[in-house]
Amino acid sequence: MKAIWFGHSAFRFEFGNVAVLIDPFFTGNPAFTGDRLRAAMGATHILLTHGHGDHVGDTVAIAKETGATVVANYDLAMWLGSQGIELLEPMNTGGTVDLGDFAVSLVRADHSAGMGEAGVQVPLGSANGIVLKPRGGPVVYHMGDTDIFGDMALINEIHRPQIGLVPVGDRFTMGPEVAALAVKRFFSFETVIPCHYASFGLVRPDADPFVEAMAGATTRVLVPEKGVPFDL
């Protein structure tokens, strides 16, 4: 499996005949310095953790340009349908959808979700984490935006994720020390990748405190360079 981190919480995964984008926030993302069209080229699926602008990002434009199928919480999916997206896989917390080359499960996240204008937010379902299960590949858990919670132990027991994408930026999610506690206490990841930092000025500028807090753990901590492909 090949992966790219585009900054903030945006990732691309390629395996088999599919190219999956998660939370494709490119336009307006201070951490994204690449080309949006190139980043989304050939995307077959878009997976969304929740309905905030810094996670929905360029979903509508990309789906129309590429014909990608969008997987999201039911309420968010219905809103996206109103924006002209036709290929939708609506689901909800606890559910799993089989998409052939991979399956997707939505799990709990402790966060809010909504979109709006002029300071008025409209709720768009629950915030979620995403468990990506490629056929024959490593199981990836994108936590979305969340705090630590005890039921992470059940997510580990049920889905057995091998790769963890963990928000560490604080203020809107867990901070680095709490994120490291969540990883060490509740999961058996082979590799953990910090995200949701070094973008907006309100979040932490680097992942160093997370790396330091993970010292001594058996889990490999991978801090990828933005926009540079890496193997999982």
ChimeraX commands (.cxc) that place a marker at each C-alpha (Angstrom):
marker #1 position 0.00,0.00,0.00 radius 0.5
marker #1 position 1.26,3.43,-0.95 radius 0.5
marker #1 position 0.24,6.50,1.01 radius 0.5
marker #1 position 0.65,10.28,0.92 radius 0.5
marker #1 position -0.04,12.79,3.68 radius 0.5
marker #1 position -1.06,16.19,2.32 radius 0.5
marker #1 position -1.02,18.03,5.64 radius 0.5
marker #1 position -3.73,18.47,8.27 radius 0.5
marker #1 position -5.84,15.25,8.11 radius 0.5
marker #1 position -5.77,14.68,4.34 radius 0.5
marker #1 position -4.38,11.35,3.07 radius 0.5
marker #1 position -4.29,9.32,-0.12 radius 0.5
marker #1 position -3.99,5.51,-0.15 radius 0.5
marker #1 position -3.37,3.40,-3.25 radius 0.5
marker #1 position -3.72,-0.36,-3.37 radius 0.5
marker #1 position -4.95,-2.76,-6.03 radius 0.5
marker #1 position -7.05,-0.83,-8.53 radius 0.5
marker #1 position -8.22,1.90,-6.16 radius 0.5
marker #1 position -7.05,5.30,-4.99 radius 0.5
marker #1 position -8.72,6.42,-1.78 radius 0.5
marker #1 position -8.72,9.97,-0.46 radius 0.5
marker #1 position -9.56,10.63,3.18 radius 0.5
marker #1 position -10.64,14.16,4.20 radius 0.5
marker #1 position -9.30,15.87,1.04 radius 0.5
marker #1 position -8.82,19.39,2.37 radius 0.5
marker #1 position -6.63,21.06,-0.28 radius 0.5
marker #1 position -8.05,24.47,-1.18 radius 0.5
marker #1 position -7.52,26.80,1.76 radius 0.5
marker #1 position -5.32,24.32,3.61 radius 0.5
marker #1 position -2.25,26.28,4.77 radius 0.5
marker #1 position -0.29,23.02,5.00 radius 0.5
marker #1 position -1.01,21.93,1.42 radius 0.5
marker #1 position 1.55,23.21,-1.06 radius 0.5
marker #1 position 0.92,20.80,-3.94 radius 0.5
marker #1 position -1.41,20.80,-6.92 radius 0.5
marker #1 position -5.01,19.89,-6.11 radius 0.5
marker #1 position -5.74,18.27,-9.45 radius 0.5
marker #1 position -2.62,16.12,-9.23 radius 0.5
marker #1 position -3.32,15.14,-5.62 radius 0.5
marker #1 position -6.80,13.93,-6.58 radius 0.5
marker #1 position -5.94,12.42,-9.98 radius 0.5
marker #1 position -7.52,9.02,-10.50 radius 0.5
marker #1 position -9.30,8.99,-7.15 radius 0.5
marker #1 position -11.88,6.21,-7.04 radius 0.5
marker #1 position -13.23,6.84,-3.53 radius 0.5
marker #1 position -13.42,9.66,-1.01 radius 0.5
marker #1 position -13.92,8.83,2.67 radius 0.5
marker #1 position -15.00,11.56,5.08 radius 0.5
marker #1 position -14.67,11.49,8.85 radius 0.5
marker #1 position -17.10,14.35,9.52 radius 0.5
marker #1 position -18.80,17.47,8.24 radius 0.5
marker #1 position -16.34,20.24,9.00 radius 0.5
marker #1 position -14.90,22.31,6.19 radius 0.5
marker #1 position -11.30,21.35,6.96 radius 0.5
marker #1 position -12.22,17.70,6.37 radius 0.5
marker #1 position -14.89,17.82,3.66 radius 0.5
marker #1 position -12.53,20.16,1.83 radius 0.5
marker #1 position -12.63,19.75,-1.95 radius 0.5
marker #1 position -14.86,16.67,-1.92 radius 0.5
marker #1 position -17.61,18.10,-4.13 radius 0.5
marker #1 position -15.22,19.30,-6.83 radius 0.5
marker #1 position -13.11,16.13,-6.78 radius 0.5
marker #1 position -16.11,13.81,-6.93 radius 0.5
marker #1 position -17.49,15.68,-9.95 radius 0.5
marker #1 position -14.10,15.73,-11.69 radius 0.5
marker #1 position -13.14,12.11,-11.08 radius 0.5
marker #1 position -16.44,10.28,-10.60 radius 0.5
marker #1 position -15.21,9.05,-7.22 radius 0.5
marker #1 position -17.68,7.41,-4.86 radius 0.5
marker #1 position -18.06,9.32,-1.59 radius 0.5
marker #1 position -18.47,7.43,1.70 radius 0.5
marker #1 position -19.78,9.43,4.64 radius 0.5
marker #1 position -22.13,9.57,7.60 radius 0.5
marker #1 position -25.73,9.55,6.35 radius 0.5
marker #1 position -26.53,13.18,7.16 radius 0.5
marker #1 position -23.35,14.45,5.56 radius 0.5
marker #1 position -23.91,12.20,2.53 radius 0.5
marker #1 position -27.39,13.63,2.01 radius 0.5
marker #1 position -26.00,17.16,2.14 radius 0.5
marker #1 position -23.34,16.21,-0.40 radius 0.5
marker #1 position -26.09,14.81,-2.60 radius 0.5
marker #1 position -27.76,18.22,-2.51 radius 0.5
marker #1 position -24.48,19.63,-3.83 radius 0.5
marker #1 position -24.72,17.44,-6.92 radius 0.5
marker #1 position -22.72,14.35,-5.93 radius 0.5
marker #1 position -24.40,11.24,-7.33 radius 0.5
marker #1 position -22.15,8.35,-6.30 radius 0.5
marker #1 position -22.70,8.12,-2.55 radius 0.5
marker #1 position -22.36,5.39,0.06 radius 0.5
marker #1 position -24.21,6.72,3.13 radius 0.5
marker #1 position -23.64,4.89,6.40 radius 0.5
marker #1 position -23.52,5.53,10.13 radius 0.5
marker #1 position -21.58,4.79,13.31 radius 0.5
marker #1 position -21.00,1.06,13.78 radius 0.5
marker #1 position -21.79,0.16,10.18 radius 0.5
marker #1 position -19.55,-1.45,7.56 radius 0.5
marker #1 position -19.81,-1.14,3.78 radius 0.5
marker #1 position -18.11,-3.63,1.42 radius 0.5
marker #1 position -16.79,-1.84,-1.65 radius 0.5
marker #1 position -15.11,-4.80,-3.31 radius 0.5
marker #1 position -11.39,-4.07,-3.04 radius 0.5
marker #1 position -11.88,-2.87,0.51 radius 0.5
marker #1 position -14.42,-2.37,3.26 radius 0.5
marker #1 position -15.08,0.73,5.35 radius 0.5
marker #1 position -16.36,0.91,8.92 radius 0.5
marker #1 position -17.43,4.06,10.74 radius 0.5
marker #1 position -16.60,4.19,14.43 radius 0.5
marker #1 position -17.12,6.70,17.18 radius 0.5
marker #1 position -15.21,9.97,17.55 radius 0.5
marker #1 position -15.65,12.57,20.29 radius 0.5
marker #1 position -16.08,15.75,18.27 radius 0.5
marker #1 position -18.69,17.93,16.56 radius 0.5
marker #1 position -19.74,18.10,12.90 radius 0.5
marker #1 position -21.40,20.85,10.91 radius 0.5
marker #1 position -21.15,23.27,8.02 radius 0.5
marker #1 position -22.47,26.77,7.58 radius 0.5
marker #1 position -22.01,30.37,6.61 radius 0.5
marker #1 position -21.90,33.70,8.45 radius 0.5
marker #1 position -21.15,31.94,11.71 radius 0.5
marker #1 position -24.25,29.73,11.62 radius 0.5
marker #1 position -23.41,26.03,11.72 radius 0.5
marker #1 position -25.85,23.36,10.53 radius 0.5
marker #1 position -25.29,19.91,12.12 radius 0.5
marker #1 position -24.33,17.22,9.62 radius 0.5
marker #1 position -24.54,14.00,11.59 radius 0.5
marker #1 position -21.96,12.56,13.91 radius 0.5
marker #1 position -18.22,12.90,13.83 radius 0.5
marker #1 position -16.58,9.56,13.11 radius 0.5
marker #1 position -13.36,7.67,12.81 radius 0.5
marker #1 position -12.82,5.57,9.70 radius 0.5
marker #1 position -11.50,2.00,9.57 radius 0.5
marker #1 position -10.20,1.20,6.09 radius 0.5
marker #1 position -9.86,-2.53,5.40 radius 0.5
marker #1 position -8.11,-3.33,2.09 radius 0.5
marker #1 position -8.30,-6.88,0.80 radius 0.5
marker #1 position -5.00,-8.45,1.82 radius 0.5
marker #1 position -3.56,-5.18,3.11 radius 0.5
marker #1 position -3.04,-3.56,6.50 radius 0.5
marker #1 position -6.09,-2.22,8.34 radius 0.5
marker #1 position -5.90,1.57,8.67 radius 0.5
marker #1 position -7.72,3.52,11.39 radius 0.5
marker #1 position -8.10,7.25,10.74 radius 0.5
marker #1 position -9.31,8.57,14.09 radius 0.5
marker #1 position -10.75,11.75,12.58 radius 0.5
marker #1 position -10.95,14.60,15.06 radius 0.5
marker #1 position -11.36,13.20,18.55 radius 0.5
marker #1 position -10.43,13.14,22.18 radius 0.5
marker #1 position -9.36,9.95,23.94 radius 0.5
marker #1 position -12.23,7.69,25.06 radius 0.5
marker #1 position -12.36,4.29,26.73 radius 0.5
marker #1 position -14.22,2.57,23.88 radius 0.5
marker #1 position -11.08,2.87,21.79 radius 0.5
marker #1 position -10.30,-0.49,23.40 radius 0.5
marker #1 position -13.37,-1.96,21.69 radius 0.5
marker #1 position -12.37,-0.45,18.34 radius 0.5
marker #1 position -9.04,-2.20,18.69 radius 0.5
marker #1 position -10.67,-5.48,19.72 radius 0.5
marker #1 position -13.24,-5.46,16.91 radius 0.5
marker #1 position -11.22,-4.09,13.99 radius 0.5
marker #1 position -7.57,-4.84,14.90 radius 0.5
marker #1 position -6.10,-1.85,13.05 radius 0.5
marker #1 position -2.42,-2.06,12.18 radius 0.5
marker #1 position -1.92,1.54,11.05 radius 0.5
marker #1 position -3.15,4.47,13.16 radius 0.5
marker #1 position -3.64,8.04,11.90 radius 0.5
marker #1 position -3.84,10.07,15.09 radius 0.5
marker #1 position -4.73,13.75,15.60 radius 0.5
marker #1 position -2.21,15.45,17.87 radius 0.5
marker #1 position -2.73,19.17,17.31 radius 0.5
marker #1 position -4.63,19.98,20.53 radius 0.5
marker #1 position -7.36,22.63,20.98 radius 0.5
marker #1 position -9.80,20.87,18.58 radius 0.5
marker #1 position -8.55,17.31,19.21 radius 0.5
marker #1 position -6.34,15.44,21.62 radius 0.5
marker #1 position -3.03,17.01,22.41 radius 0.5
marker #1 position 0.18,15.05,21.76 radius 0.5
marker #1 position 0.60,13.57,25.22 radius 0.5
marker #1 position -3.01,12.37,25.41 radius 0.5
marker #1 position -2.80,11.02,21.86 radius 0.5
marker #1 position 0.28,9.01,22.85 radius 0.5
marker #1 position -1.57,7.70,25.90 radius 0.5
marker #1 position -4.47,6.59,23.67 radius 0.5
marker #1 position -2.11,4.74,21.34 radius 0.5
marker #1 position -0.18,3.01,24.11 radius 0.5
marker #1 position -3.15,2.12,26.30 radius 0.5
marker #1 position -5.75,1.01,23.78 radius 0.5
marker #1 position -4.07,-0.12,20.55 radius 0.5
marker #1 position -1.57,-2.57,19.11 radius 0.5
marker #1 position -0.61,-0.55,16.04 radius 0.5
marker #1 position 2.41,-1.55,14.03 radius 0.5
marker #1 position 2.79,2.03,12.78 radius 0.5
marker #1 position 1.27,5.27,14.00 radius 0.5
marker #1 position 1.21,8.52,12.00 radius 0.5
marker #1 position 0.41,11.86,13.66 radius 0.5
marker #1 position -1.82,14.36,11.83 radius 0.5
marker #1 position -4.00,17.46,12.35 radius 0.5
marker #1 position -1.04,19.67,13.25 radius 0.5
marker #1 position 1.20,22.25,11.52 radius 0.5
marker #1 position -1.66,23.72,9.50 radius 0.5
marker #1 position -3.67,26.45,11.17 radius 0.5
marker #1 position -2.05,28.69,13.74 radius 0.5
marker #1 position -4.45,27.45,16.42 radius 0.5
marker #1 position -3.00,23.92,16.37 radius 0.5
marker #1 position 0.45,22.76,17.38 radius 0.5
marker #1 position 3.23,23.52,14.88 radius 0.5
marker #1 position 4.92,20.12,14.95 radius 0.5
marker #1 position 4.57,16.52,16.12 radius 0.5
marker #1 position 7.70,16.51,18.28 radius 0.5
marker #1 position 5.86,16.27,21.64 radius 0.5
marker #1 position 3.94,13.25,20.35 radius 0.5
marker #1 position 7.11,11.55,19.17 radius 0.5
marker #1 position 8.71,12.23,22.55 radius 0.5
marker #1 position 5.67,10.90,24.41 radius 0.5
marker #1 position 5.83,7.69,22.35 radius 0.5
marker #1 position 9.43,7.02,23.38 radius 0.5
marker #1 position 9.89,3.46,24.57 radius 0.5
marker #1 position 6.75,2.14,22.88 radius 0.5
marker #1 position 7.03,-0.78,20.49 radius 0.5
marker #1 position 4.85,0.97,17.92 radius 0.5
marker #1 position 6.78,2.63,15.09 radius 0.5
marker #1 position 6.13,6.37,14.86 radius 0.5
marker #1 position 6.21,7.61,11.27 radius 0.5
marker #1 position 6.19,11.37,10.62 radius 0.5
marker #1 position 5.91,11.60,6.83 radius 0.5
marker #1 position 6.99,14.56,4.75 radius 0.5
marker #1 position 3.99,16.34,3.30 radius 0.5
marker #1 position 3.25,15.38,-0.28 radius 0.5
marker #1 position 5.90,12.65,-0.44 radius 0.5
marker #1 position 4.67,9.07,-1.06 radius 0.5
marker #1 position 5.59,6.37,1.43 radius 0.5
marker #1 position 4.92,2.63,1.76 radius 0.5
marker #1 position 2.89,0.89,4.46 radius 0.5
marker link #1:1,2 radius 0.2
marker link #1:2,3 radius 0.2
marker link #1:3,4 radius 0.2
marker link #1:4,5 radius 0.2
marker link #1:5,6 radius 0.2
marker link #1:6,7 radius 0.2
marker link #1:7,8 radius 0.2
marker link #1:8,9 radius 0.2
marker link #1:9,10 radius 0.2
marker link #1:10,11 radius 0.2
marker link #1:11,12 radius 0.2
marker link #1:12,13 radius 0.2
marker link #1:13,14 radius 0.2
marker link #1:14,15 radius 0.2
marker link #1:15,16 radius 0.2
marker link #1:16,17 radius 0.2
marker link #1:17,18 radius 0.2
marker link #1:18,19 radius 0.2
marker link #1:19,20 radius 0.2
marker link #1:20,21 radius 0.2
marker link #1:21,22 radius 0.2
marker link #1:22,23 radius 0.2
marker link #1:23,24 radius 0.2
marker link #1:24,25 radius 0.2
marker link #1:25,26 radius 0.2
marker link #1:26,27 radius 0.2
marker link #1:27,28 radius 0.2
marker link #1:28,29 radius 0.2
marker link #1:29,30 radius 0.2
marker link #1:30,31 radius 0.2
marker link #1:31,32 radius 0.2
marker link #1:32,33 radius 0.2
marker link #1:33,34 radius 0.2
marker link #1:34,35 radius 0.2
marker link #1:35,36 radius 0.2
marker link #1:36,37 radius 0.2
marker link #1:37,38 radius 0.2
marker link #1:38,39 radius 0.2
marker link #1:39,40 radius 0.2
marker link #1:40,41 radius 0.2
marker link #1:41,42 radius 0.2
marker link #1:42,43 radius 0.2
marker link #1:43,44 radius 0.2
marker link #1:44,45 radius 0.2
marker link #1:45,46 radius 0.2
marker link #1:46,47 radius 0.2
marker link #1:47,48 radius 0.2
marker link #1:48,49 radius 0.2
marker link #1:49,50 radius 0.2
marker link #1:50,51 radius 0.2
marker link #1:51,52 radius 0.2
marker link #1:52,53 radius 0.2
marker link #1:53,54 radius 0.2
marker link #1:54,55 radius 0.2
marker link #1:55,56 radius 0.2
marker link #1:56,57 radius 0.2
marker link #1:57,58 radius 0.2
marker link #1:58,59 radius 0.2
marker link #1:59,60 radius 0.2
marker link #1:60,61 radius 0.2
marker link #1:61,62 radius 0.2
marker link #1:62,63 radius 0.2
marker link #1:63,64 radius 0.2
marker link #1:64,65 radius 0.2
marker link #1:65,66 radius 0.2
marker link #1:66,67 radius 0.2
marker link #1:67,68 radius 0.2
marker link #1:68,69 radius 0.2
marker link #1:69,70 radius 0.2
marker link #1:70,71 radius 0.2
marker link #1:71,72 radius 0.2
marker link #1:72,73 radius 0.2
marker link #1:73,74 radius 0.2
marker link #1:74,75 radius 0.2
marker link #1:75,76 radius 0.2
marker link #1:76,77 radius 0.2
marker link #1:77,78 radius 0.2
marker link #1:78,79 radius 0.2
marker link #1:79,80 radius 0.2
marker link #1:80,81 radius 0.2
marker link #1:81,82 radius 0.2
marker link #1:82,83 radius 0.2
marker link #1:83,84 radius 0.2
marker link #1:84,85 radius 0.2
marker link #1:85,86 radius 0.2
marker link #1:86,87 radius 0.2
marker link #1:87,88 radius 0.2
marker link #1:88,89 radius 0.2
marker link #1:89,90 radius 0.2
marker link #1:90,91 radius 0.2
marker link #1:91,92 radius 0.2
marker link #1:92,93 radius 0.2
marker link #1:93,94 radius 0.2
marker link #1:94,95 radius 0.2
marker link #1:95,96 radius 0.2
marker link #1:96,97 radius 0.2
marker link #1:97,98 radius 0.2
marker link #1:98,99 radius 0.2
marker link #1:99,100 radius 0.2
marker link #1:100,101 radius 0.2
marker link #1:101,102 radius 0.2
marker link #1:102,103 radius 0.2
marker link #1:103,104 radius 0.2
marker link #1:104,105 radius 0.2
marker link #1:105,106 radius 0.2
marker link #1:106,107 radius 0.2
marker link #1:107,108 radius 0.2
marker link #1:108,109 radius 0.2
marker link #1:109,110 radius 0.2
marker link #1:110,111 radius 0.2
marker link #1:111,112 radius 0.2
marker link #1:112,113 radius 0.2
marker link #1:113,114 radius 0.2
marker link #1:114,115 radius 0.2
marker link #1:115,116 radius 0.2
marker link #1:116,117 radius 0.2
marker link #1:117,118 radius 0.2
marker link #1:118,119 radius 0.2
marker link #1:119,120 radius 0.2
marker link #1:120,121 radius 0.2
marker link #1:121,122 radius 0.2
marker link #1:122,123 radius 0.2
marker link #1:123,124 radius 0.2
marker link #1:124,125 radius 0.2
marker link #1:125,126 radius 0.2
marker link #1:126,127 radius 0.2
marker link #1:127,128 radius 0.2
marker link #1:128,129 radius 0.2
marker link #1:129,130 radius 0.2
marker link #1:130,131 radius 0.2
marker link #1:131,132 radius 0.2
marker link #1:132,133 radius 0.2
marker link #1:133,134 radius 0.2
marker link #1:134,135 radius 0.2
marker link #1:135,136 radius 0.2
marker link #1:136,137 radius 0.2
marker link #1:137,138 radius 0.2
marker link #1:138,139 radius 0.2
marker link #1:139,140 radius 0.2
marker link #1:140,141 radius 0.2
marker link #1:141,142 radius 0.2
marker link #1:142,143 radius 0.2
marker link #1:143,144 radius 0.2
marker link #1:144,145 radius 0.2
marker link #1:145,146 radius 0.2
marker link #1:146,147 radius 0.2
marker link #1:147,148 radius 0.2
marker link #1:148,149 radius 0.2
marker link #1:149,150 radius 0.2
marker link #1:150,151 radius 0.2
marker link #1:151,152 radius 0.2
marker link #1:152,153 radius 0.2
marker link #1:153,154 radius 0.2
marker link #1:154,155 radius 0.2
marker link #1:155,156 radius 0.2
marker link #1:156,157 radius 0.2
marker link #1:157,158 radius 0.2
marker link #1:158,159 radius 0.2
marker link #1:159,160 radius 0.2
marker link #1:160,161 radius 0.2
marker link #1:161,162 radius 0.2
marker link #1:162,163 radius 0.2
marker link #1:163,164 radius 0.2
marker link #1:164,165 radius 0.2
marker link #1:165,166 radius 0.2
marker link #1:166,167 radius 0.2
marker link #1:167,168 radius 0.2
marker link #1:168,169 radius 0.2
marker link #1:169,170 radius 0.2
marker link #1:170,171 radius 0.2
marker link #1:171,172 radius 0.2
marker link #1:172,173 radius 0.2
marker link #1:173,174 radius 0.2
marker link #1:174,175 radius 0.2
marker link #1:175,176 radius 0.2
marker link #1:176,177 radius 0.2
marker link #1:177,178 radius 0.2
marker link #1:178,179 radius 0.2
marker link #1:179,180 radius 0.2
marker link #1:180,181 radius 0.2
marker link #1:181,182 radius 0.2
marker link #1:182,183 radius 0.2
marker link #1:183,184 radius 0.2
marker link #1:184,185 radius 0.2
marker link #1:185,186 radius 0.2
marker link #1:186,187 radius 0.2
marker link #1:187,188 radius 0.2
marker link #1:188,189 radius 0.2
marker link #1:189,190 radius 0.2
marker link #1:190,191 radius 0.2
marker link #1:191,192 radius 0.2
marker link #1:192,193 radius 0.2
marker link #1:193,194 radius 0.2
marker link #1:194,195 radius 0.2
marker link #1:195,196 radius 0.2
marker link #1:196,197 radius 0.2
marker link #1:197,198 radius 0.2
marker link #1:198,199 radius 0.2
marker link #1:199,200 radius 0.2
marker link #1:200,201 radius 0.2
marker link #1:201,202 radius 0.2
marker link #1:202,203 radius 0.2
marker link #1:203,204 radius 0.2
marker link #1:204,205 radius 0.2
marker link #1:205,206 radius 0.2
marker link #1:206,207 radius 0.2
marker link #1:207,208 radius 0.2
marker link #1:208,209 radius 0.2
marker link #1:209,210 radius 0.2
marker link #1:210,211 radius 0.2
marker link #1:211,212 radius 0.2
marker link #1:212,213 radius 0.2
marker link #1:213,214 radius 0.2
marker link #1:214,215 radius 0.2
marker link #1:215,216 radius 0.2
marker link #1:216,217 radius 0.2
marker link #1:217,218 radius 0.2
marker link #1:218,219 radius 0.2
marker link #1:219,220 radius 0.2
marker link #1:220,221 radius 0.2
marker link #1:221,222 radius 0.2
marker link #1:222,223 radius 0.2
marker link #1:223,224 radius 0.2
marker link #1:224,225 radius 0.2
marker link #1:225,226 radius 0.2
marker link #1:226,227 radius 0.2
marker link #1:227,228 radius 0.2
marker link #1:228,229 radius 0.2
marker link #1:229,230 radius 0.2
marker link #1:230,231 radius 0.2
marker link #1:231,232 radius 0.2
view
